[in-house]
Structure formats: structure tokens, C-alpha cells
């Protein structure tokens, strides 16, 4: 995971002194390489930057804000529904983007808004074949907010 974090930092041309965090939630019965565990790579936006500009979708701060927004503002069934839409036929990006766009349109009618997504993600929640929405949904049951 350290290697993947460094690769993303280089790929995205972030400052050389930036720090990144990658994580993987393991469920019982799953094993294998990180690549195998992340079979549908686009579902995972991680790793996240923990230093520097913390206002964009690549930052840990954004991840936390989206996660807390889901926990505090969305019914659990709707969060799980979004997770299903994000992962439906994940091998076919066009189908999953359509399913996500439709789900988000319905959620908006129920007044369930996403936390301040960057403009490029507003219509279907995806950018460059990846989404920042699945990571906070997956981590929500395991996340403990630490207040300093």
C-alpha cells in the first residue's frame, strides 16, 4: 500500500513532500494480493493525501467529510443503495455510471445530497473511471471520529 500511495502522488504530480494514506478493509474469508482484493479498481479512490491542499477529493479531509455526511444525513438504506449502484456491473463503466446517475437523481428528490463534490463529479459521481464515493461508504461501519 505504501508503494501505491507513492505511485499516486507521483502520477498526480503532487508536491514531493506530501504524505499519503492507503487502507484496505478486510472481511473474513478474503485473501490474496491487494490487486486481487481491489478487483474493480475504479471503486476505490484511495490512497488519500494527508498533507498539503486538503480541500480536494484526493484529500483525507474530503474522505472524512463525505463519510460523516453520509452517516449524519443519509438513511443507512440509501447509503447501501448508493453502494449497490456504484458497484453494479462494475466491469462495465458505462452501466455503472448510468446506474449511479439515476440513483443520485432519485436521492436528490428525497433531499439526500452528496457532500460538496467537485464539479466534474456532479452528474454521475465518477471521474477518470474512478469514484470518491465508495471508499467512505465502505469505511463507514469501521470509522471512529477522533477529535483532538
C-alpha positions as CSV (number, residue, x, y, z in Angstrom):
1,X,0.0,0.0,0.0
2,X,2.9,2.3,0.6
3,X,4.1,1.8,-3.0
4,X,0.6,2.5,-4.3
5,X,0.4,5.7,-2.3
6,X,3.8,6.9,-3.6
7,X,2.7,6.0,-7.2
8,X,-0.5,8.0,-6.9
9,X,1.5,11.0,-5.5
10,X,3.9,10.9,-8.5
11,X,1.1,10.2,-11.0
12,X,-1.0,13.2,-9.8
13,X,2.1,15.5,-9.7
14,X,1.7,16.4,-6.0
15,X,4.4,18.1,-4.0
16,X,7.3,15.9,-3.3
17,X,6.9,16.3,0.5
18,X,3.3,15.3,0.6
19,X,2.1,12.3,2.7
20,X,-0.5,9.8,1.6
21,X,-2.5,7.1,3.3
22,X,-3.9,4.0,1.8
23,X,-6.0,1.4,3.5
24,X,-7.8,-1.8,2.9
25,X,-10.8,-3.2,4.8
26,X,-10.5,-7.0,5.0
27,X,-13.5,-9.1,5.5
28,X,-13.2,-12.7,6.8
29,X,-12.6,-15.2,4.1
30,X,-10.9,-12.8,1.7
31,X,-7.3,-13.3,0.9
32,X,-4.9,-12.7,-1.9
33,X,-2.9,-9.8,-3.2
34,X,-4.0,-6.2,-2.9
35,X,-4.6,-6.2,-6.7
36,X,-7.0,-9.2,-6.3
37,X,-8.8,-7.6,-3.4
38,X,-9.4,-4.5,-5.4
39,X,-10.7,-6.4,-8.4
40,X,-12.7,-3.5,-9.7
41,X,-10.1,-0.7,-9.3
42,X,-12.4,2.2,-10.1
43,X,-14.5,1.7,-7.0
44,X,-11.5,2.8,-4.9
45,X,-10.4,6.4,-4.9
46,X,-7.7,5.7,-2.3
47,X,-4.9,6.4,-1.4
48,X,-5.6,9.9,0.1
49,X,-3.3,12.8,0.7
50,X,-3.0,13.8,4.4
51,X,-0.8,16.9,3.9
52,X,-0.9,19.9,1.6
53,X,-4.1,21.2,0.0
54,X,-6.8,19.4,1.9
55,X,-9.8,20.8,0.0
56,X,-10.0,18.5,-3.0
57,X,-11.3,14.9,-3.5
58,X,-7.8,13.4,-3.2
59,X,-7.5,14.5,0.5
60,X,-8.2,12.5,3.6
61,X,-10.2,15.6,4.9
62,X,-12.6,15.2,1.9
63,X,-12.9,11.5,2.6
64,X,-13.8,12.1,6.3
65,X,-16.3,14.9,5.4
66,X,-18.1,12.7,2.8
67,X,-18.2,9.7,5.3
68,X,-19.6,11.9,8.1
69,X,-22.1,13.5,5.7
70,X,-23.4,10.0,4.8
71,X,-23.6,8.9,8.5
72,X,-25.3,12.1,9.7
73,X,-27.6,13.0,6.7
74,X,-28.5,9.8,4.7
75,X,-30.6,6.9,5.8
76,X,-28.5,3.8,6.0
77,X,-30.7,2.1,3.4
78,X,-29.9,4.9,0.9
79,X,-26.2,4.7,1.6
80,X,-26.3,0.9,0.9
81,X,-28.4,1.6,-2.2
82,X,-25.7,4.0,-3.5
83,X,-23.0,1.4,-2.8
84,X,-25.1,-1.1,-4.9
85,X,-25.4,1.5,-7.7
86,X,-21.7,2.2,-7.7
87,X,-20.8,-1.5,-7.9
88,X,-23.5,-2.8,-10.3
89,X,-21.8,-4.5,-13.2
90,X,-18.6,-2.7,-12.2
91,X,-16.7,-4.2,-15.1
92,X,-18.9,-2.1,-17.5
93,X,-18.2,1.6,-16.6
94,X,-21.0,2.9,-18.8
95,X,-23.6,0.8,-17.0
96,X,-22.3,1.7,-13.5
97,X,-22.2,5.4,-14.4
98,X,-25.8,5.3,-15.6
99,X,-26.9,3.4,-12.5
100,X,-25.1,5.9,-10.3
101,X,-26.5,8.9,-12.1
102,X,-30.1,7.5,-11.8
103,X,-29.6,6.7,-8.1
104,X,-28.2,10.2,-7.4
105,X,-31.2,11.8,-9.2
106,X,-33.6,9.8,-7.1
107,X,-31.7,10.6,-3.9
108,X,-31.8,14.3,-4.7
109,X,-35.6,14.0,-4.9
110,X,-35.5,12.6,-1.4
111,X,-33.3,15.6,-0.4
112,X,-30.3,13.4,0.1
113,X,-27.4,15.5,-1.3
114,X,-23.8,14.5,-1.5
115,X,-21.2,16.4,0.4
116,X,-19.7,19.2,-1.9
117,X,-18.5,17.0,-4.8
118,X,-16.1,18.6,-7.3
119,X,-18.0,19.8,-10.3
120,X,-16.5,17.1,-12.6
121,X,-18.3,14.5,-10.4
122,X,-21.7,16.1,-10.0
123,X,-23.6,14.3,-12.8
124,X,-22.6,10.7,-12.1
125,X,-20.1,10.6,-9.2
126,X,-17.3,9.3,-11.4
127,X,-14.1,10.9,-12.8
128,X,-11.5,9.2,-14.9
129,X,-13.0,5.7,-14.3
130,X,-13.0,6.1,-10.5
131,X,-15.3,7.4,-7.8
132,X,-14.6,9.0,-4.4
133,X,-18.0,7.8,-3.1
134,X,-17.4,4.1,-2.5
135,X,-14.5,4.4,0.0
136,X,-16.4,6.4,2.6
137,X,-19.4,4.1,2.3
138,X,-17.2,1.0,2.7
139,X,-15.4,2.5,5.7
140,X,-18.5,4.0,7.5
141,X,-19.1,0.9,9.7
142,X,-15.4,0.9,10.9
143,X,-14.6,4.6,11.2
144,X,-14.2,6.2,14.6
145,X,-14.0,10.0,14.6
146,X,-11.1,11.2,16.7
147,X,-11.5,14.8,17.9
148,X,-8.3,16.5,19.2
